[in-house]
Amino acid sequence: MDQLRSRLEMDQSDIGKILRAIFLPKIYGDGFRLASEGAGMKSAAANMSVNYSSVAWDAATANNQIPAQDVMAFLMGNALRSFILFDHNPTGANFTYALQNLLGTGTVFPLPLFNNTQITPRFALATSAYRPHGDILFPGYDEQGNNYVWVDNGTALGANSLDVDLNVGPAGTAGMVTWYRWDGKQAVLHDTTQFAAAQQTYTTRPPVGGAYMFARVYTGDATVTSCQVTITCTQGCWGHHPVSDINTLMTNAFGIRVNSASCKVQNNASVINKNGDFTTVTVSKSLPWCNIASGADTLSLLQNYRDRPADNGYYGLILPDSDEDISEFYDDIAAGSLRGSTINQFAYPLSERRPYKAIGLTVPIAAGRSFTFDVTHTIEYITNNKLVGQDVSGFSEDSLKAAIVIASTMETDYENPSHWKEIVATIGKYLPQSASALASVARIFGLGDIAGLIDDRSSSIEQLSGTLQSFKRKKSKR
């Protein structure tokens, strides 16, 4: 491994540096900046890693949302929803997250008269010791601009729910609470209930599998002196995790993107207890993760899934998918518009901007359910903070696109990240032997005879120059 790593580092071509940062971001992702035509504004860059554990998975016995023998995770190319990991929560620990008001910094706020107020959160703050989403749960938005928070499904009302607590007066007045859920495209009505005077909590249970939801409160002539919206859960949870050090980014980043992302899954069980399998697949951005979050077997129904024993762990990554992935900074973190405002806004697109990685793990024997998920994201962001180092990308747009085309011929699922040669075994497999980029690839990875890696069909494959042009495809953005 050390010899191959040295060989990787010897090649200082742009293509080599980009491929290293995409495929092995934890090692080579420091200062990784992308480039596009005319991009001259300096940006900040960070290489961010965080470890998650399979928590108390070995104690799971009930089939709550997914089978007890399964764990699922999703690697996303987004800073606010970077990694989703299922927590079985076998002890039934209670957790709560209170939604912070969009226009202020509190979780309890009044509502105006004669208004149908949508409770649009800046984010939700953990108010319990058990925090499966971390300290902060960020909202996601749909194509109409509605903001939602994730709510898990439970076996009974009150176990997992979205609660609206109202203090209403005077007596004799009445209003309405309605809940909406995201259907993959837009908001649809989920539930409704009438409220009356006095202090009371109104609640609804999400559909099977959980959902992204928001609430509206129609006050009529009722005086709502306080409103608080809370996510409550005592069962399994799909933990939504941002990148590490999100608190710093929340006040410094105004335009952000993920340049590369990977997940290394380490099997920590003793040799005698190791058992089970991984099922992994790269999923289309138009297929919501929650649509396939019912167990590892679900992933085997998707095209190009990969199966491998769980013994040696797993390493996977996601690739840029279009021009916007390498040229756009997104306003997922944005400054408030009022003069001098320090109340920033946060939300990620519920419809992902690029394909994501789904990881399913099935371990029938409980003694073998000990895993660590090492997740890395390299990010780039625009900031006006004078204390944050900034620079422009050292790569040309053409070098970047060439590297991404080469990367698209490679596998993105591996059994063990220490076998770096497997990561490059498919380079150039579907590119023509005459492509000049292959010479650079051969140097980077020490492959003396590149011809042995090229498929016999290469003569019928489009030339690299044409492939670069075909990369010029666009996708919708916010």
Secondary structure, DSSP 8 states (H G I E B T S, - for coil): -HHHHHHHHH--SHHHHHHHHHHSHHHH-TT-----TT----BEEEEEEEEEE-TTGGG--S-SSS-TTEEEEEE-S-SSS-EEEEE--TT---EEEEEEETTSS-S-EEE-TT-EEE--EEEEEE-SS--TT-SEE--EE-TT--EEEEE---SSTTTEEEEEEEEEESTT-EEEEEEEEE-SSSEEEEEEEEEESEEEEEEE---TT-EEEEEEEE-TT-EEEEEEEEEEESS-EEEEE--TTHHHHHHH-SSEEEEEEEEEEEE-S-GGG---EEEEEEE-TTS-GGGS-S-HHHHTTSTT-EEEESTT-EEEEE---SHHHHH--BTTEE--SSTT----EE-EESS-SS-EEEEEEE-SSGGG--EEEEEEEEEEE----TTS--B--SS-HHHHHHHHHHHTTS-SEES-TT-HHHHTTTTTTTS-TT-HHHHHHHHHHT-S-GGGGS-GGGGGS--HHHHHHHT-------
